[in-house]
Amino acid sequence: MALTRPSTSTRGASRRSAGASRWQRLWYGDWLLWAAVLSLSALGVLLVAAATKPLNSTHPFSLAKHQLVFLAVGVVLAVVAAVINYRAIRASAPVVYLLALLGLVATFVVGVEVNGSRAWLSLGGGLTIEPSEFAKLAVIVLSALIVNARAAQRTGIGDLDVAALLGLFAVPSGLVLLQRDLGTVLVIVVIFFGVLAVGGAAARWLTGLTALTILAAVLVVKLHLLHGYQQARLTAFLHPESGTQTYAYNAIQARIAIGSGGLHGTGLFHGPQINNGYVFAAHTDFIFATAGEELGFIGAGLIIVLLGVVLWRGLRIAAHAPDLFGRVTAAGIVCWLAFESFENIGMNLGIMPITGIPLQFVSYGGSSLFASMLAIGLLQNIAIQTKIAARIARE
């Protein structure tokens, strides 16, 4: 069969679509996703201000100002991740993974302990960074690269590929577990299952690993392998009547705050539970309780709706991704965001144990916001590639 060259006009159109500047490509992004993320982040700044204002009479909005700076930096990171060359992301995946591991190892040497977990690195000036937040993104991108490479000539990944991925996820999981950060380990496990499912792993792997995970969880509890504060959190969840225990008390106060908000809430900065300091970590782990009390069911419901929009757009991007790398990356990010959102809101409502997982885009903190914004930037990058590929096909 003779080969024919595409016409000059077709080649020119393709070059115009593919060769648009990076900033022009930004307009191909998912604007509904941008709107949902920025709305959540703006709500987060307001809620941080409301939760921390009573803590510092001299500088009542200092933490809110920090969060606003974090948000500005996070938006820049998201935009950079959205417009960076798609091939460069894939090529840099191994380097990003190694850097994430180095960051995790560094916490054992020069790390700072916060709330019983030695998971932070000090940047000076009172600022810290949590490498495990970026490790989540690193394992997603590298696993997507491996799945895309290994499954190129098959319908799914094989047994050896699954074993390799298991090792890929096991290393950062082990390091995070040594940091006493069980919540992040759970997130990485959920991401792993998402990667296997989307990557086309055999059902026996998913079934077997699920059973193994459940067995491991039971053994950890039965053999009392949890650290003291982790055991206290589990006890507070299973036995909320445990009275004066810190975690049980805080979980109960969070539910009281949410319940007292009613439909419309007490008004921003006017929540008695929050203003009187009854809810510990009201600007971080329990910021949803702040929303429930001061913004009521309507405000808390809006947060859930916006998170739902983020997950919906992420799934849509995964479904229409131009290649398996993009599909697995997007699916891994959705699994990450979905589990953390459900866990955080669930522990505020008393239906999930307390794990210290933040509420995406809303809770105070730079590391979580930076990593989440980078993830959103990658989703936008995949969406941009999809639209450019579709445009080239039409031309």
C-alpha positions in Angstrom: 0.0 0.0 0.0 1.5 3.3 -1.0 2.1 5.9 1.6 0.9 9.5 1.0 2.1 12.6 2.7 -0.5 14.8 4.4 -1.4 17.9 2.6 0.3 21.2 3.3 -2.9 22.7 4.8 -3.4 19.7 7.1 0.2 19.7 8.3 0.0 23.5 8.9 -3.2 23.1 10.9 -1.7 20.4 13.1 1.4 22.5 13.7 -0.8 25.4 14.7 -2.7 23.4 17.2 0.3 21.5 18.6 2.6 24.4 18.4 0.6 26.9 20.3 2.5 28.7 23.1 2.3 27.3 26.6 0.2 30.2 27.8 -2.2 29.8 24.8 -2.6 26.1 25.7 -3.7 27.1 29.2 -7.0 28.2 27.7 -7.7 24.5 26.7 -7.9 23.6 30.4 -11.0 22.6 32.4 -12.3 25.9 33.6 -15.0 24.3 35.8 -12.3 22.4 37.6 -10.3 25.7 38.1 -13.4 27.4 39.4 -14.2 24.6 41.9 -10.6 24.4 43.2 -10.3 28.2 43.6 -13.7 28.5 45.3 -12.7 25.8 47.8 -9.4 27.5 48.4 -11.0 30.9 49.0 -13.5 29.3 51.4 -10.5 27.7 53.1 -8.8 31.1 53.7 -12.0 32.5 55.3 -12.4 29.5 57.5 -8.8 29.6 58.6 -9.3 33.2 59.6 -12.5 32.3 61.5 -10.9 29.4 63.3 -7.7 31.2 64.3 -8.9 34.7 65.1 -9.6 33.8 68.7 -6.1 32.3 69.2 -4.1 35.5 68.7 -5.6 38.8 69.9 -2.5 40.8 68.7 -2.3 39.4 65.2 -5.7 37.7 64.7 -5.4 37.0 61.0 -1.7 36.0 60.8 -2.4 32.4 59.9 -5.0 33.4 57.3 -2.4 35.7 55.7 0.0 32.7 55.6 -2.7 30.6 54.0 -3.3 33.3 51.4 0.4 33.3 50.5 0.3 29.5 50.3 -2.6 29.8 48.0 -0.8 32.2 45.7 2.2 29.9 45.5 -0.1 26.9 45.0 -1.8 28.6 42.0 1.6 29.3 40.4 2.6 25.7 40.9 -0.7 24.5 39.4 -0.3 26.8 36.3 3.3 25.6 35.8 2.2 22.0 36.0 -0.6 22.6 33.6 1.6 24.2 30.9 4.8 22.2 31.2 5.7 19.8 28.4 3.7 16.6 28.7 6.7 14.5 27.7 8.9 16.2 30.2 6.5 15.1 33.0 6.9 11.5 32.0 10.6 11.8 31.6 11.1 13.4 35.0 8.9 10.9 36.9 11.9 8.7 38.2 13.7 11.8 39.3 10.7 13.2 41.2 10.2 9.8 42.9 13.8 9.7 44.0 13.6 13.3 45.3 10.5 12.3 47.3 12.3 9.4 48.9 15.2 11.6 49.8 12.9 14.0 51.4 11.3 11.2 53.5 14.7 9.9 54.5 15.8 13.4 55.5 13.0 13.6 58.1 14.8 10.9 60.1 18.0 13.0 60.2 16.8 16.6 60.5 13.1 16.2 60.8 10.7 18.1 63.1 8.2 16.2 65.2 4.6 17.5 65.3 1.7 15.9 67.1 3.6 12.6 67.6 4.8 12.3 63.9 8.3 13.1 62.8 7.3 14.0 59.2 8.3 17.6 58.7 11.4 19.4 57.5 12.1 22.9 58.8 12.7 25.6 56.2 13.5 28.2 58.8 11.5 31.1 60.0 8.9 28.8 61.5 8.0 27.3 58.1 8.0 23.5 57.6 7.3 21.2 54.7 6.0 17.6 54.7 7.7 15.5 52.1 5.1 12.7 52.3 2.5 15.0 50.7 4.7 15.2 47.6 5.5 11.5 47.7 1.8 10.8 46.9 2.1 12.6 43.7 5.5 11.0 42.9 4.2 7.5 43.2 1.3 8.3 41.0 3.3 9.7 38.2 6.0 7.0 38.2 3.5 4.2 38.5 1.6 5.7 35.5 4.8 5.8 33.5 5.5 2.1 34.3 1.9 1.0 33.5 2.0 2.9 30.2 5.3 1.4 29.2 4.5 -2.2 30.2 0.9 -2.3 28.9 1.7 -0.7 25.6 1.4 -4.1 23.8 -1.2 -5.8 26.1 -4.6 -5.3 27.4 -3.4 -5.0 31.0 -0.4 -5.3 33.2 1.0 -8.7 34.1 2.0 -10.3 37.4 5.6 -9.1 37.3 4.4 -5.6 36.7 2.1 -5.7 39.7 4.9 -7.0 41.8 7.2 -4.2 40.6 4.5 -1.6 41.4 4.0 -3.2 44.8 7.7 -2.6 45.5 7.4 1.0 44.1 4.6 1.8 46.6 6.1 -0.2 49.5 9.3 1.9 49.9 7.6 5.3 50.6 4.8 3.5 52.5 7.4 2.0 54.8 9.2 5.3 55.3 6.0 7.1 56.1 4.9 4.3 58.5 8.2 4.8 60.4 7.3 8.5 60.7 4.2 7.3 62.6 1.9 8.8 59.9 -0.7 6.1 59.4 -3.1 8.4 57.6 -0.7 9.0 54.7 0.0 5.2 54.4 -3.7 4.6 54.0 -3.8 7.3 51.2 -0.9 5.6 49.4 -2.6 2.2 49.7 -5.8 3.6 48.1 -3.8 5.2 45.3 -2.1 1.8 44.7 -5.5 0.0 44.3 -6.6 2.8 41.9 -3.5 2.4 39.8 -4.0 -1.4 39.6 -7.7 -1.1 38.7 -7.2 1.4 35.9 -4.0 -0.2 34.7 -5.8 -3.4 34.0 -4.4 -5.7 36.7 -6.0 -9.1 37.1 -9.0 -9.3 39.5 -7.2 -11.9 41.6 -4.6 -9.3 42.5 -7.2 -6.8 43.6 -9.1 -9.4 45.6 -5.9 -10.9 47.2 -4.4 -7.6 48.1 -7.7 -6.4 49.6 -7.9 -9.5 51.8 -4.2 -9.0 52.8 -4.8 -5.4 53.7 -7.7 -6.3 55.9 -5.8 -9.0 57.6 -2.8 -6.7 58.2 -5.1 -4.1 59.7 -6.7 -6.6 62.1 -3.3 -8.0 63.2 -1.9 -4.4 63.8 -4.9 -3.7 66.1 -4.9 -7.2 67.8 -1.2 -7.2 68.4 -1.2 -3.6 69.7 1.3 -2.4 67.1 -0.1 1.1 67.0 1.7 3.9 68.7 0.2 5.5 71.7 -1.5 8.4 70.0 -2.7 6.2 67.2 -4.2 3.8 69.7 -5.9 6.7 71.4 -7.5 7.9 68.2 -8.8 4.4 67.4 -10.2 4.0 70.9 -11.9 7.4 70.6 -13.6 6.3 67.4 -14.7 2.8 68.7 -15.6 4.0 72.2 -16.6 7.7 72.0 -17.9 7.5 75.5 -14.3 7.2 76.7 -14.9 10.5 78.4 -11.9 12.7 79.1 -9.5 11.3 76.5 -8.3 14.1 74.3 -9.3 12.6 71.0 -12.7 11.4 72.1 -13.4 14.8 73.6 -12.4 16.7 70.4 -14.4 14.4 68.2 -17.5 15.0 70.3 -17.0 18.8 70.4 -16.6 18.8 66.6 -19.9 17.1 66.2 -21.5 19.5 68.6 -20.1 22.4 66.5 -21.5 21.0 63.3 -24.9 20.3 64.8 -25.2 23.7 66.4 -24.7 25.4 63.1 -28.1 24.4 61.9 -29.1 25.3 58.3 -27.6 28.8 58.0 -24.8 28.7 60.7 -24.0 31.1 63.5 -22.2 33.4 61.0 -18.5 33.7 60.2 -16.4 34.5 63.3 -19.4 33.9 65.5 -19.2 30.2 66.3 -19.2 29.7 70.1 -17.6 26.3 70.0 -14.8 27.6 67.7 -14.3 30.9 69.4 -14.1 29.4 72.9 -11.5 26.8 71.8 -13.6 23.7 72.4 -12.6 22.2 69.0 -8.8 21.6 68.8 -7.2 22.0 65.4 -10.2 23.8 64.1 -8.1 25.3 61.3 -6.5 22.1 60.2 -7.9 18.6 60.7 -11.3 19.9 62.0 -11.9 22.8 59.7 -15.0 21.1 58.5 -16.4 21.5 62.0 -15.7 25.3 61.7 -17.6 25.3 58.4 -20.5 23.4 59.9 -20.9 25.7 62.9 -20.3 29.1 61.3 -21.7 28.5 57.7 -24.2 25.8 58.7 -25.5 23.0 56.5 -25.6 25.2 53.5 -21.9 26.2 53.8 -20.7 22.7 54.7 -22.8 21.3 51.9 -21.3 23.7 49.4 -17.8 22.4 50.3 -19.0 18.8 49.7 -20.6 19.9 46.3 -17.4 21.7 45.2 -15.3 18.6 46.2 -17.7 16.5 44.2 -17.2 18.8 41.2 -13.4 18.4 41.5 -13.7 14.6 41.6 -16.2 14.6 38.7 -14.0 16.6 36.5 -11.0 14.5 37.4 -12.9 11.3 36.4 -14.0 12.9 33.2 -10.4 13.9 32.4 -9.3 10.3 33.2 -11.9 8.9 30.9 -10.9 11.1 28.0 -7.1 11.1 28.5 -5.1 10.8 25.3 -3.0 7.8 26.6 -2.7 5.3 29.4 -0.2 7.5 31.2 -2.7 10.3 31.5 -5.5 7.9 32.4 -3.6 6.3 35.3 -2.2 9.7 36.5 -5.7 11.3 36.6 -7.3 8.2 38.2 -4.6 8.1 40.9 -5.1 11.7 41.7 -8.9 11.3 41.9 -8.4 8.3 44.3 -6.1 10.4 46.4 -8.4 13.4 46.6 -11.5 11.3 47.1 -10.2 9.3 50.0 -8.7 12.2 51.8 -11.9 14.3 51.5 -14.1 11.4 52.7 -11.8 10.6 55.6 -11.5 14.1 56.8 -15.2 14.9 56.6 -16.0 11.5 58.0 -13.8 12.0 61.1 -15.5 15.4 61.7 -18.8 13.7 61.6 -17.7 10.7 63.7 -18.1 8.1 61.0 -14.4 7.6 60.4 -11.4 7.4 62.9 -9.2 10.4 63.4 -6.1 10.1 61.2 -4.8 13.7 60.9 -5.6 13.9 57.2 -6.4 17.5 56.1 -9.4 18.6 54.0 -8.1 19.2 50.5 -7.8 22.9 49.5 -9.5 24.0 52.7 -7.4 23.1 55.7 -4.5 25.3 56.8 -1.0 24.2 55.6 1.4 24.8 52.7 2.5 21.2 52.0 -1.0 19.8 51.4 -2.1 22.8 49.4 1.1 22.8 47.2 0.9 19.1 46.5 -2.9 19.3 45.8 -2.4 22.2 43.4 0.4 20.4 41.6 -2.1 17.5 41.2 -4.7 19.8 39.8 -2.1 21.2 37.4 -1.4 17.7 36.1 -5.1 17.1 35.6 -5.3 20.3 33.6 -2.3 19.3 31.6 -3.9 16.0 30.7 -7.1 17.9 29.8 -5.2 20.3 27.6 -3.4 17.4 25.8 -6.8 15.7 25.2 -8.3 18.8 23.6 -5.3 19.5 21.5 -5.3 15.9 20.2 -9.0 16.2 19.4 -8.5 19.5 17.6 -5.6 18.1 15.5 -7.8 15.1 14.6 -10.5 17.4 13.4 -8.1 19.5 11.3 
